[in-house]
Amino acid sequence: MAFPPATQHEGPGVFDVSKLPAMRSQRPAYALLMGQATGAVACMGAFGFRYDLPAIALLGIAGLLLSAAVAALTRRRMSDAALLLECYLLLLASAVILSAVTCTLAATKAPYVDDILIAIDRGLFGSSWLDIATFFSRRPLTTAILSFVYSSLSWQPFVILGLLVLRRRHREARSITLTWLLASTLCVLAMPVAPALGGYLHYGTRPADFPYVLVTAAWDFEPLITAIRSGQLRALGAAPIVGIVTFPSFHAAGAIILGYYGRHAAAGFAIVAINAAMLMSTVPIGGHYIVDVLAGAAIALVAITITASVHASAASGRPAETAGSRPQDILAVR
């Protein structure tokens, strides 16, 4: 699948807040966020989960404060700051909601399919996760660098958004936000189809067995997912948010998304290089199988294409309201 053409530069004066209703440019992202929230409530009810009241209150207060800040900046015609804060708010809200969805979907107790994913890797590529992990374990410097790059997924989106807004790439900032929300949603929804532990846990290894892997995310989720599948954990909010999705790899999806949109930011070449390294790090650092990476990459391409279509329709002035083409029809979690 070819990448859709990049959106055009949006120079000074094009983004005029005074001519736009509040949050109008981010309507698809808000529609998707509402779909995520609806799905989270439905999943929590179906599997008997609840959210701690103090956690809900804290999240609600934080959301109101950030929304008020966005509105205040918009009224003051501070479009750059308002857009940046709004994108941050959308990313953070989505992360909290999808963490709840992920935990509830893990309660399905479907059997792990690591052996199947390993067999697919061997059949397609003649290699396995263990071969790749062993290869990198003998290269401590490379593994340490890839560990740093792998961990950058937690902060790169916020830095790249800031760099895009500084260059007044408002369309790209909105696009990366919507694409990120869409790709993360698709990854979470695909998880129950092929639940897996990942290479490190499947082969029974411990961090001490791979001392040069400086990121322990591939091991950290074991207590959480064990507590969920055993029924011991049903109250969300107090437990730390950790990634428990192995298939598809969201690190792979994120690397492609960040590289694709980040190339328009300052230091675009460096951003592309870092995310190419992140794509490579998903197997030896994240414990993902090769097929996880391919699935994550496919989700990124789908999300980029849908985002480009939604924003192109809005930019052309055509109403995206025909049956099956509205953003809420395309993006809502069903």
N, C-alpha and C positions, 0 to 999 in steps of 0.2 A: 504493500500500500504506500503510495507516495504521500509526502507531507502536503497539506494544503498550503497555498501561498500565504506568506506572512502578512499580517495586517500592516497598513500603512502608518507612517509616523504621524502623530497627532501633535502638531506644533502649538505654540502659544496662541491662545485666543479661540482655538477650536472647541475646547472643553469649556463651555460656558454654563456654570452651575445655575445662573439666574434664569436660564431658559429650560432647565430640566426639573421636573418634579423630584422630590427627595427620593434617592435610591433608584431612580428609574433605570440608570445604566446598568445596574446590577440585578435587575429583576430575575433573569434566569438563575443566577446564583441563589437568590433568596427563595425562589420556587423550589430549587433542589434542596436547600437547607430545610425548608418546611417538610419536604418529602422525607428527608432523613429523620427529622424529629417525629413525624407520624409513624414511620417504620420502627423507630426505637420504642415508642410507647406500645405499639402493637406487639413487638417481640418480647418486651419485658412482661407484658400482661400474659402472653401465651406461655412463657416459660417460668412464670412465678418470681421474677426479679423485682426489686424495688430500688429506689434511689434514696440515699440518706437525706433526710430533711435539711440538716445543716449544709450539706454539699449543694443541694438545690438552691437554698437561700443565697449562698455565697456566689454561685454561678449566676443567679438572677441579678444580684446587685452589680456584679462585674459587667454583665451584659448591658444593663441599663446605663451605667456610667459611660461605657464606651459608646453606646448609641447616642447618648446626650452629647458627648464630645464631637462625634461625627456631625450631628445636627448643628452644633455651635460653630464648628469650622466652616460648614457649608454656608451658613447665614453670613459669615464674615468674608465670603468669597475666597476662602483659603482652600481652593480646590485640590491642590496637591496633597496637603496634609489630611484633608477629609477623605480623599480616595484611599490614601495609604492606610489610614486607621480603619476605614471600612473593610478593606481587604484583609487586614490583620484580624478584625473581628470575625469575619466569615470563616477564615481558616481555623481559628481557635474554637469557634462554636461547633464547626463541623467535626473537629478532632474529638471534642468531648462527646458529641452525640454518637459518632461512629464507634467510639470505644465501648459505649453501652451496647450498641448493636452487635459488635464483634463478640462481646462476652456472652450475650444471650444466644447467639447462633452457635457458639461453642458448646452450649448445653444440649445440642441435638444428640451428642454421643455417637455420632456416626463413626465407623471404624476408620482408623488411620490408613492412608493409602501410600505410605512412603515406599513400600516395596514396588508398587505399580509405577510410581514416578521414577524410581531408580531404574526399573526395567525399560521404561521409555527412553531415559537418557542413554542407556547402553545400546538400545536398538537404533536410535537415531544418530548418536555421536560416537559410539564405541568407547565411551568413557563414563565414569560415574563421579558422584560427589566426592567419594573417598579418594579417588585418584587425584582430583584437583586439590582437595584439602591437604593431602600428603605432599604434593608438589610445592605448594606455597608454604607449608610448615618448615621447609628447608631453606626458605628465603626470608629471614627475619626482618630485614629492612623494608622489603617490598610489602610484607604483611603488615608491618607497623604503619606504613603510609596508607595502605588500603583501609586499615582500621579507622584512621582519622577521616578519610574520605567517606567511609560508610556512615559514620556518626554525623556527618554534616547535613544529612537530610532533615535534622531537627531544626536547623537554623538557616539553611540556604534559602528557603522560600521567602523568609522575611527580609533577608539581605537583598535578594534579587528584586523583590518588589520595591524596596527603597531605591535601588539603583535605576529601575525602570521609571519610577515616578520622578526622580531627579532629572532624567532626560525627557520628561514629559511624554513618555510612552504610555499614555493612559489606556489606550486600547489593549496593549500587551499586558498591562497590569490587571485589567479586568479579565482578560482572556486566561491568563495563568491561574487566576483565582477560580474561575468557573471550571477550567480543565482539571485543576487539582481536586476540587470537590467531586467532580464527576468520576475521575479515575479512582479515587479512594472509595467511593460508593460502590463502584463495580467490583473492586477487589474484595471488599467486605462481603458483598452478596455472592461472590463466587466461592468464598471460603468453604461453606458447607458441602459444596459439590465434591471437593477433594481435600478433606482435612488431613493435615500432616504435621509431624513434629519437626521436620528438617533434619539435615544430616548429622549435626552434632548430637542431638538427643536420640535420634534413631539408632545410631551406632554406640550409644551408651558412653560417650566421651564426657570429660569434664574440662573446665577451663585450664587446669594444670597440665592437661595433655597437649594443649596448644598454647604455650606461654606467650607466643608473639602475636596472638589475636588479642588485641587490647580492648575490644568491644565485646561484652558478654551477652549481648541481646539475644543471641541464639540459644542461650541457656536460661536466661532470666524469666521467661514466660512459663517455664514448666510448673512451678508451684501454683500460679494463677489458673492455668488451664486444667490442672489436676483438681483443684478445689471446685472449679465450675462443673466439670464433668461428673464429679462425685456427689454434687449437690450441697457441698459445705458452704459454698459462696453464693448467696443470692442477694446480698445488699451491696449495691454499687455506690461508688463515691469515695469511700475510704481507701480502697485499694489503689495502688499506683497504676497509671496508664502505661501498659507495655504492649508492644506489637505481638499479636499471636497469629497473624495470618502468614502462612508459609506459601501456599498456592492461592492466587498468583503473587508474585513478588512486587510489593508496592515500591520497594527501593528501585527496582528496575523501571517501573512506570514513572516514578518521580525523577529518576535520572534523565529520562528522555524528555519529560515535560520541562524540567528546569533548564536543560541544555537548549531545547528548541526555542523557548521564550527568552532565556537569559542571554542568548547571542545578541539581542537588541540592546542590552544594557551596557554600561561602561564595563570594560574588562571582559567583554563578551567571549573572547577567545579563551581566557582562563576559566570562565564558567563552563564552557563546553568541554574543556580538557578535564576539569574536576569531575564532571558528571559522566564522562566516558570512563574515568577511573572508578566511579561509583558503580557503574553498570558491571564492570569487571569484578568489583568487590563482593557482589551479592552472593556468589557461590562460596568463596573461601572464608569470608567474614560473617555473612548472614546465615550461612548454613542452608541456603536455598539450592534446590536442584536446578539443572539447566532448563528443564521444561517450565519451572516457576518463572524464570527470567523471561523466557519467550512469551509466556502468557501475560506477564506484567507489561512487556513491551507492546504487545497487541492491544491491551487495554489503553495504554497511553496514546497509541495512534488513533484508536476509536474516539477517545475523549477529545483529542486535538481536532479531529475532523468535525465532530458534533459542535464543538465550541465555535469553530470557524464558520460553520453553516448558520448557527444561531446569530452570531454577531454580524455576519454578512447580510443576513435577511433584515436585521434591525437597521444596519447602516444604509441599505438601499432604499429604505422607506416603505418596503412592502410589509404589510401587517402579517406577523407570524401567528395568525389566529385561525388558519384553516385547520380542518379536522386532522389530527395526527401530526401537525407541524408546530403546534404551540410549544414554547419551551417547557411549560409545565407538563405537557403530554409526553414530551421526549425524555425529560429529566427526572420526573417524580419517581420516588421509590414506590413500587407497587407490591 
